[in-house]
Each structure stands twice: as C-alpha cells, then as structure tokens.
Amino acid sequence: MCQYVGLDVSLKEVSICVVDGSGNVLARGCVATDPDALTKYLATAAPDAERVVHESGQLSTWLTRELAKRGVPVVCIDARSAHKVLSARLNKSDRADAEGLAHLARTGWFVEVHVRSETSDRVRTLIGARERLLRMRKELEAHIRGVLKTFGFRMGPVGHARSRQSFRDQLAEATSNDPVLGLIAERMIPIHRTLCVSVETLEDELVALARKSDTARRLMTVPGVGAITALAFIATVDNPQRFRRSTDVGAFLGLTPRRYQSGEIDRSGRISKCGDAEMRRLLVSAATTLMTQVRRFSPLRSWAVRLSGRKGFKKAAVATARKIAVILHAIWRNGTEFKWTKEPVT
C-alpha cells in the first residue's frame, strides 16, 4: 500500500502526517527537527512511503539533503504555491498543515523546488560574504564623509577601488587637530582597513576558483562577465539541464516582464524580479560594463547600444542582462565559448 507523508517543519519540531492512496489518515506524529529522528519515525509509521514532501524554507535545503542521504524519497515544494492550497483550510495549525501537505504529496499538485548542491551553496556563501563586506565598507565610508561635512571637511575621491589607503590618509589628516574627531578616526581606520583586506582576500579566493573551473573560464569569454559573475551564475543555476531552453533562464532570474491577460486586456509590466536579486545585480553590472567600457566590437554590444538609443540606458541594460544570461547558459550547456566577429565595413 502506497503511503504519502507531509512534513510541517519548524526550527524545533516537525509535525508529520501519513495518508494512504485514498486520502485516509494513517498516522500523525511530532518529532524533533533532526534527520535521524525523522528517518526513524518514518521507518515505523510509513515504511512504504512513496513521497515525502515539505515546504521550502530556512531549513529546507539542509533537511532535503540529509533525508535524501538516508534514502527517504523527499521532495521540497514551493511554499508560495503550497500556501494557496493550505490557506483554504478554516483553521491554521501545524497539524492541519502537515495533513494538507500529505494530500499534496498524494495528488501531485505541487511545484518541486530544485535543491542546489553543497558545492554551489559554498560558492554562493563566499560571494554573499564578499557582498556583505563591500556594503559594510561603503556604509562606513558614507557615514564618515557625512560626519566630516558637518565640520566643514570635504574628503576627495579615493584612488583605485582595491586600494582605499588614500581614504584612510584623508581621514587621519582631516581629524588630526580635533580630539573628538581624532578619536572617531582612531577607531574607524582599523575597521576600514580590516574590511578592505577581507574583501580583497575573498576576491582573490573567488578569482582562484574561477581559474580552476573550465566552465567559469568559458563563461568569462562573454564581454562584461568577470570571475565573480561567472561563479555566481554557475552556483545559482547549479545544473544547466534544469532548463529545456536557454531563454527560460531569463524568467528564472526575474529578468522578464510580468504579463496580465484577461479577455481583451493584454499588457506587459515591469520585470518580475523573481529569483536571486544578487545575480540580477551582477548581470546588470555586466551589461553596463559591456555598454560603457568594452571597446571591441561584437553583435551583442552593437545590439545593446542600438537598444539604448531607442529605449534608454536603463531598459537596455536590463534587456542586455537578460540576453547575457541566455548566452551564459547556452555556452555552459554546449561547451562552447563566446564568438567575437569583425566589425562590419561601412
């Protein structure tokens, strides 16, 4: 007899419901949020489990991996689509949600969520740490500039992006004759130096990872795409075979317009902004670099520049970011590189 299991996961406990193929409840339980405890309970209450489902959430990636390692037929489903079904129930409780998830597992009316590999998540963690440190450094610099303007000190531009020593030198010089501001500078300068060193260390580590990856090196042949963008794309997509068509990647990353169609009304809106926001930012940054800094001719750059003239720079940058994402996926899947062509003679 086939059995279907729903897991309502919280930080401390998991509510469990087991149903048969007809929807009859066979067992209910509640165990600690621990893969071993869950596996032990399922081995007793649902030894013939056909499918075990739980919603995407904070612990979903870890729990899916650990249960899969123990041979449990676990499936992580989209929490947004599951919520629409579970909210139809009159009363909200963990027990009721577990039963609702069990029925979803039985009927198959759910959207499965892809769980990335541990390798991809480790790369994403490095990229996320770098982004957080960059944001902290920029916030610190903006705060210091704002404070010094109150006292009439206007700090000039800094040097190279990777060398912020000039910023610290200006701060020390501006506050040398003021004991209060000098105390602030004395505390802020070591923090700023540590943030700069940490960012550079993580960037060097990411560049080294990109050089070791054949896929990343091929993706970096696309103009505007650097080591961090290539690694982030690999870690976000994880498996190129997830998408039947390369054009689907644009929608996956939230770079396609929303659409509303009803009767005679059919309109497109702004981009959906679904998926990874940091990946979208990196792709738009790559598109901006292509349009403003890359000088070598390519059909991609020519198309982006012409679009910018018709639609404006911002819309063109988003559209180019979507096209870059499609090209990156095609290169990854086909094992090719970006093809440059000669500028046409006019």
GUVOVO-401113 format. One line per 8 residues: number of its first residue (from 0); their letters; for each residue x, y, z of N, C-alpha, C. Coordinates in steps of 0.05 Angstrom, whole numbers. Layout:
NUM = A = X/Y/Z/X/Y/Z/X/Y/Z  ...
//
This chain:
0 = MCQYVGLD = 17/-24/0/0/0/0/18/25/0  13/43/-19/29/67/-21/21/86/1  41/100/12/37/119/33/50/146/25  37/167/34/46/194/27/49/210/53  70/225/55/77/238/81/80/268/76  68/284/95/72/312/95/87/321/120  106/338/117/122/348/139/119/378/142  109/387/165/108/416/170/132/422/189
8 = VSLKEVSI = 152/435/178/178/438/191/179/465/205  188/464/230/194/489/245/223/486/256  233/506/270/260/505/279/265/483/299  246/476/315/250/457/337/236/430/331  212/431/319/196/407/316/186/404/287  179/379/280/167/373/254/141/358/259  119/370/249/93/356/251/90/338/226  82/313/231/82/293/210/53/282/206
16 = CVVDGSGN = 45/278/181/20/265/175/24/245/153  14/221/156/16/200/136/-12/192/126  -15/192/99/-41/184/88/-36/162/67  -58/148/61/-56/127/41/-65/138/13  -67/120/-6/-74/129/-33/-102/140/-36  -119/133/-17/-147/143/-17/-150/169/-1  -129/178/13/-131/202/29/-137/197/58  -139/172/66/-145/167/94/-120/170/111
24 = VLARGCVA = -123/183/134/-100/188/152/-93/163/166  -67/155/163/-57/131/176/-43/136/202  -29/158/203/-13/164/227/-7/194/229  -5/203/253/4/231/259/26/230/280  44/249/279/65/250/299/79/276/299  97/279/318/113/304/321/140/296/333  161/302/318/188/294/327/205/319/326  229/317/337/248/339/336/258/343/307
32 = TDPDALTK = 266/367/301/276/374/275/304/362/272  305/336/267/330/322/265/327/300/244  344/298/224/341/278/203/340/249/214  356/243/234/356/216/245/329/210/258  318/229/274/292/224/287/270/222/266  271/237/245/251/235/224/253/209/210  277/200/203/281/175/189/271/152/206  276/153/232/267/131/249/237/130/251
40 = YLATAAPD = 224/153/253/195/154/255/183/144/229  193/153/206/182/145/180/186/115/175  208/104/185/212/75/181/191/59/195  179/69/216/159/55/231/130/62/221  125/88/218/98/97/211/92/96/181  113/98/164/108/99/135/131/84/121  133/57/125/155/42/113/153/41/83  128/44/71/125/43/42/119/71/31
48 = AERVVHES = 132/91/42/127/118/33/135/122/4  115/132/-12/120/137/-40/133/165/-44  124/184/-27/134/211/-29/131/225/-2  152/240/5/152/255/30/157/284/22  139/302/28/141/330/19/143/349/43  157/370/39/157/392/58/162/418/43  154/441/55/156/466/41/184/478/41  190/495/22/215/509/22/216/529/45
56 = GQLSTWLT = 239/532/57/242/549/80/271/551/88  276/560/113/303/564/123/318/537/125  305/516/133/318/491/138/314/471/115  300/479/94/292/461/73/316/449/58  336/465/52/359/455/37/374/434/53  380/440/78/394/421/95/378/396/100  352/399/105/336/376/112/332/358/87  329/370/64/326/354/40/351/337/34
64 = RELAKRGV = 374/350/37/399/335/32/402/312/52  398/318/77/402/297/97/383/274/95  358/280/89/338/258/86/344/242/61  353/255/40/359/241/15/383/222/20  402/231/36/425/214/42/416/189/57  394/190/72/385/168/88/364/151/72  361/157/46/343/141/30/314/148/31  307/171/42/279/179/44/272/193/17
72 = PVVCIDAR = 249/185/5/240/197/-20/229/225/-16  246/244/-8/237/271/0/236/289/-24  216/307/-23/212/327/-44/207/354/-31  222/374/-38/218/402/-28/200/416/-48  178/428/-38/159/440/-56/158/470/-51  148/485/-70/147/514/-69/127/523/-47  137/538/-28/120/547/-6/98/566/-14  103/582/-35/83/601/-44/59/587/-56
80 = SAHKVLSA = 64/567/-73/42/553/-85/28/535/-65  43/523/-46/31/507/-25/13/524/-7  22/549/-2/7/566/16/-21/571/5  -24/574/-21/-50/579/-33/-70/556/-27  -59/532/-26/-76/508/-20/-82/506/10  -61/509/26/-64/506/55/-81/528/67  -81/552/55/-97/574/66/-127/570/62  -134/551/45/-163/545/41/-176/532/66
88 = RLNKSDRA = -159/521/83/-170/508/107/-180/529/127  -200/522/142/-213/541/160/-194/548/183  -181/528/194/-163/532/217/-134/527/210  -117/544/220/-88/542/215/-74/530/239  -60/507/234/-44/495/255/-23/478/241  -2/471/256/18/453/245/7/426/237  -11/416/254/-23/390/248/-39/391/222  -55/412/218/-71/415/194/-53/419/169
96 = DAEGLAHL = -31/435/173/-13/439/150/1/413/142  9/397/161/21/371/155/2/353/139  -23/353/147/-43/337/132/-47/348/104  -48/374/101/-51/386/75/-28/380/57  -4/380/68/20/373/52/20/344/44  9/327/62/7/299/55/-12/294/32  -34/309/31/-52/306/8/-40/317/-17  -24/339/-15/-10/349/-38/10/328/-49
104 = ARTGWFVE = 23/314/-31/41/292/-39/26/270/-53  2/264/-44/-15/243/-56/-24/250/-84  -33/275/-87/-45/284/-112/-24/293/-133  -1/301/-123/20/312/-141/15/340/-149  -3/354/-136/-9/382/-143/11/401/-129  35/401/-137/55/418/-124/76/425/-145  92/445/-138/115/453/-155/140/446/-140  156/428/-151/181/419/-138/202/441/-139
112 = VHVRSETS = 217/444/-118/238/464/-116/265/450/-120  282/460/-137/308/449/-141/326/456/-117  338/436/-105/357/440/-83/385/439/-94  399/461/-91/426/463/-102/445/444/-87  468/439/-101/488/422/-89/503/437/-67  517/423/-50/532/436/-29/555/453/-40  567/444/-62/588/459/-75/578/486/-84  555/487/-97/543/512/-106/537/531/-82
120 = DRVRTLIG = 526/519/-61/519/536/-38/544/547/-24  566/532/-25/590/543/-13/601/566/-29  600/565/-55/608/587/-72/590/611/-68  564/606/-66/545/628/-61/550/641/-34  559/625/-14/565/636/12/589/655/10  609/647/-5/633/665/-9/625/691/-22  609/688/-43/601/712/-58/583/730/-40  566/718/-25/549/734/-7/565/747/15
128 = ARERLLRM = 585/734/25/602/746/46/617/770/34  627/767/10/641/790/-3/622/813/-6  598/808/-15/579/829/-20/572/843/7  569/828/28/562/840/54/585/857/64  610/848/61/633/864/69/635/890/53  630/887/26/631/911/9/610/932/18  586/922/25/565/940/34/573/953/60  585/938/79/593/949/104/615/971/100
136 = RKELEAHI = 633/966/82/654/985/76/643/1011/64  625/1008/45/613/1032/33/596/1047/53  581/1034/70/565/1047/90/583/1062/110  606/1050/117/625/1063/135/636/1088/122  644/1086/97/655/1109/83/635/1132/80  610/1125/74/589/1145/71/583/1159/98  584/1143/120/579/1154/146/601/1174/153  626/1166/148/649/1184/155/648/1209/139
144 = RGVLKTFG = 642/1207/113/640/1231/96/618/1250/106  595/1238/114/574/1255/123/580/1269/150  594/1255/168/601/1267/193/621/1290/189  641/1285/172/661/1306/169/650/1331/154  630/1328/137/618/1351/124/606/1370/144  596/1359/167/584/1376/187/604/1396/198  630/1388/198/651/1405/209/667/1418/187  657/1417/162/670/1431/140/692/1416/126
152 = FRMGPVGH = 695/1390/132/716/1374/118/703/1359/95  713/1364/71/703/1351/47/725/1333/36  720/1307/39/740/1288/31/739/1284/1  763/1283/-12/764/1280/-41/761/1251/-49  761/1246/-75/758/1218/-85/781/1201/-77  776/1175/-74/797/1156/-67/810/1146/-92  831/1131/-88/846/1121/-111/834/1096/-123  850/1076/-129/840/1051/-141/820/1038/-123
160 = ARSRQSFR = 800/1025/-135/778/1012/-120/789/992/-99  811/979/-105/822/959/-87/841/971/-67  847/996/-70/866/1009/-52/853/1033/-39  844/1031/-15/830/1052/-1/848/1066/20  874/1063/16/892/1076/34/889/1106/34  884/1117/10/880/1147/8/857/1156/24  836/1140/26/813/1147/43/821/1149/72  836/1130/81/845/1130/109/864/1153/114
168 = DQLAEATS = 881/1159/95/900/1181/98/885/1208/100  865/1211/83/849/1236/85/835/1238/111  824/1216/121/810/1216/147/829/1224/170  853/1212/170/872/1218/191/881/1247/190  885/1258/166/894/1286/163/872/1305/171  847/1299/164/825/1317/170/819/1319/199  824/1298/214/817/1297/242/841/1300/261  864/1307/250/888/1308/267/887/1329/288
176 = NDPVLGLI = 873/1352/283/873/1374/302/847/1375/319  831/1355/318/806/1354/333/806/1329/350  806/1332/377/808/1308/394/784/1289/391  760/1300/388/736/1283/386/736/1268/359  740/1283/337/741/1270/311/765/1252/309  787/1259/322/810/1242/322/805/1215/335  789/1216/356/781/1191/370/765/1173/351  746/1186/336/730/1171/317/748/1159/296
184 = AERMIPIH = 766/1175/285/784/1164/264/801/1142/275  810/1144/300/827/1124/311/813/1097/313  786/1098/317/771/1073/318/762/1063/291  756/1082/273/745/1075/247/767/1065/227  790/1076/228/811/1069/209/818/1039/210  823/1027/233/829/998/233/806/981/223  781/990/229/758/975/219/757/976/188  761/1000/177/761/1004/148/783/987/135
192 = RTLCVSVE = 807/987/148/829/972/136/822/942/137  811/932/158/803/904/160/783/896/139  763/914/135/743/908/115/755/907/87  773/925/81/786/926/55/802/900/50  818/892/71/834/868/68/816/843/65  794/842/80/776/819/78/763/817/51  755/840/40/743/839/13/763/830/-8  788/840/-6/808/832/-25/815/803/-23
200 = TLEDELVA = 816/792/2/821/764/6/800/746/-7  775/754/-3/753/738/-14/753/740/-45  759/764/-55/760/767/-84/782/750/-96  805/749/-83/827/732/-93/820/703/-92  805/695/-72/797/667/-70/777/660/-92  759/678/-97/739/674/-119/752/673/-146  771/691/-151/786/690/-176/801/664/-180  813/654/-158/827/629/-160/808/606/-166
208 = LARKSDTA = 784/606/-154/764/586/-160/756/587/-189  752/611/-200/744/614/-227/766/604/-247  791/608/-240/813/599/-257/814/568/-258  806/556/-236/807/526/-235/783/513/-249  763/529/-255/738/518/-267/738/523/-297  737/502/-312/735/504/-341/710/519/-350  688/513/-336/662/526/-343/664/556/-338  675/563/-315/677/592/-309/695/606/-329
216 = RRLMTVPG = 716/594/-337/734/607/-357/720/611/-383  703/592/-391/688/595/-416/667/617/-414  654/618/-391/634/639/-387/647/667/-387  671/668/-377/685/694/-376/694/704/-403  690/688/-424/696/698/-451/674/717/-461  651/718/-448/629/736/-455/638/764/-445  637/785/-462/645/812/-454/629/822/-431  643/833/-412/629/845/-388/627/825/-365
224 = VGAITALA = 631/800/-370/628/779/-349/656/773/-337  658/777/-311/683/771/-296/681/746/-280  701/742/-263/702/717/-248/679/714/-229  672/736/-215/651/734/-195/624/729/-208  618/743/-230/593/739/-244/591/711/-255  613/700/-266/613/673/-276/608/652/-254  622/655/-232/618/637/-210/590/639/-198  580/663/-195/553/667/-185/532/654/-203
232 = FIATVDNP = 536/656/-229/517/644/-248/517/614/-245  541/602/-244/544/573/-241/531/564/-215  536/578/-193/525/570/-167/495/574/-166  484/594/-180/455/599/-179/440/579/-196  449/574/-220/436/555/-238/441/526/-229  465/521/-220/474/495/-209/475/473/-230  454/469/-245/453/448/-265/440/459/-290  455/461/-312/444/473/-337/421/456/-349
240 = QRFRRSTD = 420/430/-343/399/413/-354/372/419/-340  371/435/-320/346/442/-308/327/457/-327  339/470/-347/323/487/-365/325/475/-393  301/469/-404/300/458/-431/310/477/-452  304/503/-448/312/524/-466/329/545/-451  349/556/-464/365/576/-451/349/601/-445  329/607/-461/313/631/-456/297/630/-430  294/605/-419/279/603/-394/295/614/-370
248 = VGAFLGLT = 321/617/-374/338/627/-352/330/656/-345  323/672/-365/315/700/-360/292/701/-341  272/684/-346/248/684/-328/256/674/-300  273/654/-299/282/643/-273/296/664/-256  310/682/-269/325/703/-254/308/729/-251  283/729/-260/266/752/-256/272/775/-275  283/769/-298/290/790/-318/271/792/-341  248/779/-339/227/781/-360/203/797/-349
256 = PRRYQSGE = 189/811/-367/167/827/-357/143/811/-347  129/822/-328/104/809/-319/83/813/-341  64/794/-342/43/796/-362/16/793/-348  -3/810/-357/-31/807/-347/-49/805/-371  -63/783/-374/-81/779/-397/-107/769/-386  -129/783/-394/-156/775/-386/-175/787/-406  -188/769/-421/-207/779/-442/-192/795/-463  -200/820/-467/-188/837/-487/-163/852/-476
264 = IDRSGRIS = -158/849/-450/-135/862/-438/-111/844/-440  -89/855/-449/-64/840/-451/-41/860/-450  -29/862/-427/-8/882/-423/16/870/-409  39/881/-414/64/873/-401/73/895/-382  83/887/-359/92/906/-339/122/907/-336  131/914/-312/160/914/-307/169/885/-303  195/882/-301/206/855/-297/196/843/-271  194/817/-269/182/804/-246/200/805/-221
272 = KCGDAEMR = 226/807/-224/245/807/-202/242/782/-184  235/760/-196/235/735/-182/264/724/-181  268/705/-163/295/692/-162/315/709/-147  340/704/-153/363/715/-138/368/744/-146  364/762/-126/368/791/-131/397/797/-136  416/784/-122/444/790/-126/453/781/-153  443/759/-163/450/750/-190/440/770/-211  417/781/-207/407/801/-226/425/826/-225
280 = RLLVSAAT = 433/834/-201/451/857/-199/477/853/-214  488/829/-211/513/823/-224/510/823/-255  488/812/-264/483/812/-293/479/840/-304  464/856/-290/460/884/-299/487/899/-298  503/894/-278/530/906/-277/547/897/-301  545/871/-308/560/861/-332/550/874/-357  523/878/-359/512/892/-382/521/921/-384  523/934/-361/532/962/-360/561/964/-369
288 = TLMTQVRR = 577/945/-359/605/944/-368/608/940/-398  592/922/-408/592/917/-437/586/942/-453  566/957/-444/557/980/-459/574/1005/-456  589/1007/-434/603/1031/-429/634/1028/-429  644/1004/-425/673/1001/-423/686/983/-444  671/963/-453/682/945/-474/683/960/-500  706/960/-513/710/975/-538/710/956/-562  717/931/-558/718/912/-580/690/907/-591
296 = FSPLRSWA = 688/906/-618/662/902/-630/651/874/-626  625/872/-622/612/846/-622/582/851/-628  569/832/-640/540/837/-645/524/842/-620  532/830/-597/519/835/-572/521/864/-563  545/875/-564/548/903/-556/534/922/-576  536/916/-602/522/932/-622/492/933/-617  481/909/-611/452/908/-606/445/924/-581  461/922/-560/456/936/-535/457/966/-538
304 = VRLSGRKG = 476/975/-554/479/1004/-558/456/1015/-574  448/1000/-595/425/1009/-611/399/1010/-594  396/989/-577/372/989/-560/372/1012/-540  396/1019/-530/398/1041/-512/389/1067/-525  396/1070/-550/387/1094/-564/357/1096/-568  344/1073/-570/315/1073/-574/299/1073/-548  308/1058/-528/292/1054/-504/304/1067/-479  328/1077/-481/340/1089/-457/360/1069/-445
312 = FKKAAVAT = 379/1080/-430/401/1063/-420/392/1042/-400  374/1049/-381/366/1031/-360/351/1007/-371  332/1012/-389/318/989/-401/336/972/-418  354/985/-432/373/970/-448/392/953/-431  400/963/-408/418/948/-391/403/923/-380  378/925/-373/363/902/-363/359/881/-386  352/891/-410/348/873/-432/375/859/-439  397/874/-438/423/862/-444/430/842/-423
320 = ARKIAVIL = 424/847/-398/429/828/-376/414/802/-381  390/804/-390/374/780/-396/387/765/-419  396/779/-440/409/766/-462/436/753/-454  451/766/-436/476/755/-426/470/729/-411  449/729/-395/442/704/-380/436/681/-399  422/687/-421/415/666/-441/441/656/-454  459/674/-461/484/667/-474/501/650/-455  502/658/-429/518/642/-410/507/614/-407
328 = HAIWRNGT = 481/611/-406/470/584/-404/476/567/-429  473/580/-452/479/565/-477/508/556/-479  526/574/-471/555/567/-471/560/544/-451  549/546/-428/553/525/-408/542/498/-417  518/498/-429/506/473/-437/520/461/-462  529/478/-480/540/468/-505/571/464/-504  583/474/-483/612/471/-481/628/488/-500  617/511/-507/629/529/-527/640/554/-513
336 = EFKWTKEP = 649/573/-529/657/599/-519/643/621/-534  646/645/-524/633/668/-538/648/674/-564  633/678/-585/645/682/-611/645/712/-618  669/723/-621/672/750/-630/671/751/-661  661/772/-672/662/776/-701/674/803/-707  683/805/-732/695/830/-740/674/851/-745  682/876/-740/663/898/-744/657/901/-774  632/903/-781/625/905/-810/636/930/-822
344 = VT = 645/928/-847/656/951/-862/633/967/-873  633/993/-869/612/1011/-879/623/1029/-900
//
